[in-house]
Amino acid sequence: MAITVEQIVDETRDWPPEKVGELLNRLTEDLHVSDPDVKLAWQNELARRVQEIEDGKIQGVPGNEASARIRRIVGR
């Protein structure tokens, strides 16, 4: 039986930010332009955002809350 998106979200919800970032990077690698400069810029941005979370400058939003916000925005 195939794993569902919901199962993946539940499984990764408590992962440390750097592991979530690594997963996102690997999943979206092929979606991004293959330009090395663009890839480097995204890697730098991801590292900056993870560092902000780790430093306590910003606080993450739980996935279920983020999903609820998105549903409200798109009207679903």
TORKOL-4160 file (C-alpha; in steps of 0.2 Angstrom, whole numbers, padded with zeros to 4 digits, m for minus):
76
<pt num="1" X="0000" Y="0000" Z="0000"/>
<pt num="2" X="0007" Y="0017" Z="m0005"/>
<pt num="3" X="0010" Y="0030" Z="0009"/>
<pt num="4" X="m0002" Y="0045" Z="0008"/>
<pt num="5" X="0003" Y="0063" Z="0009"/>
<pt num="6" X="m0005" Y="0065" Z="0026"/>
<pt num="7" X="0005" Y="0050" Z="0033"/>
<pt num="8" X="0021" Y="0059" Z="0027"/>
<pt num="9" X="0016" Y="0075" Z="0035"/>
<pt num="10" X="0012" Y="0066" Z="0051"/>
<pt num="11" X="0028" Y="0057" Z="0051"/>
<pt num="12" X="0039" Y="0072" Z="0048"/>
<pt num="13" X="0029" Y="0085" Z="0059"/>
<pt num="14" X="0042" Y="0083" Z="0073"/>
<pt num="15" X="0057" Y="0082" Z="0063"/>
<pt num="16" X="0071" Y="0095" Z="0066"/>
<pt num="17" X="0070" Y="0110" Z="0054"/>
<pt num="18" X="0086" Y="0105" Z="0045"/>
<pt num="19" X="0079" Y="0088" Z="0041"/>
<pt num="20" X="0063" Y="0095" Z="0034"/>
<pt num="21" X="0073" Y="0107" Z="0023"/>
<pt num="22" X="0083" Y="0092" Z="0017"/>
<pt num="23" X="0067" Y="0083" Z="0012"/>
<pt num="24" X="0059" Y="0098" Z="0004"/>
<pt num="25" X="0075" Y="0101" Z="m0006"/>
<pt num="26" X="0076" Y="0083" Z="m0012"/>
<pt num="27" X="0058" Y="0082" Z="m0017"/>
<pt num="28" X="0058" Y="0099" Z="m0026"/>
<pt num="29" X="0075" Y="0097" Z="m0034"/>
<pt num="30" X="0068" Y="0093" Z="m0051"/>
<pt num="31" X="0055" Y="0106" Z="m0051"/>
<pt num="32" X="0067" Y="0120" Z="m0050"/>
<pt num="33" X="0077" Y="0128" Z="m0064"/>
<pt num="34" X="0093" Y="0118" Z="m0066"/>
<pt num="35" X="0103" Y="0135" Z="m0067"/>
<pt num="36" X="0117" Y="0133" Z="m0054"/>
<pt num="37" X="0115" Y="0151" Z="m0049"/>
<pt num="38" X="0096" Y="0148" Z="m0045"/>
<pt num="39" X="0100" Y="0132" Z="m0036"/>
<pt num="40" X="0113" Y="0140" Z="m0025"/>
<pt num="41" X="0101" Y="0155" Z="m0021"/>
<pt num="42" X="0088" Y="0143" Z="m0016"/>
<pt num="43" X="0100" Y="0133" Z="m0005"/>
<pt num="44" X="0106" Y="0149" Z="0003"/>
<pt num="45" X="0088" Y="0155" Z="0006"/>
<pt num="46" X="0083" Y="0138" Z="0014"/>
<pt num="47" X="0099" Y="0139" Z="0025"/>
<pt num="48" X="0094" Y="0156" Z="0030"/>
<pt num="49" X="0077" Y="0152" Z="0035"/>
<pt num="50" X="0082" Y="0136" Z="0045"/>
<pt num="51" X="0095" Y="0147" Z="0054"/>
<pt num="52" X="0081" Y="0160" Z="0059"/>
<pt num="53" X="0071" Y="0146" Z="0066"/>
<pt num="54" X="0085" Y="0138" Z="0075"/>
<pt num="55" X="0090" Y="0155" Z="0082"/>
<pt num="56" X="0073" Y="0158" Z="0088"/>
<pt num="57" X="0070" Y="0174" Z="0077"/>
<pt num="58" X="0055" Y="0166" Z="0070"/>
<pt num="59" X="0043" Y="0152" Z="0075"/>
<pt num="60" X="0036" Y="0139" Z="0064"/>
<pt num="61" X="0018" Y="0136" Z="0062"/>
<pt num="62" X="0011" Y="0119" Z="0064"/>
<pt num="63" X="0007" Y="0110" Z="0048"/>
<pt num="64" X="m0012" Y="0108" Z="0052"/>
<pt num="65" X="m0013" Y="0127" Z="0056"/>
<pt num="66" X="m0004" Y="0132" Z="0040"/>
<pt num="67" X="m0015" Y="0120" Z="0030"/>
<pt num="68" X="m0031" Y="0128" Z="0038"/>
<pt num="69" X="m0024" Y="0145" Z="0034"/>
<pt num="70" X="m0021" Y="0140" Z="0016"/>
<pt num="71" X="m0039" Y="0132" Z="0015"/>
<pt num="72" X="m0047" Y="0149" Z="0021"/>
<pt num="73" X="m0037" Y="0159" Z="0008"/>
<pt num="74" X="m0042" Y="0148" Z="m0006"/>
<pt num="75" X="m0059" Y="0146" Z="0000"/>
<pt num="76" X="m0060" Y="0127" Z="0003"/>
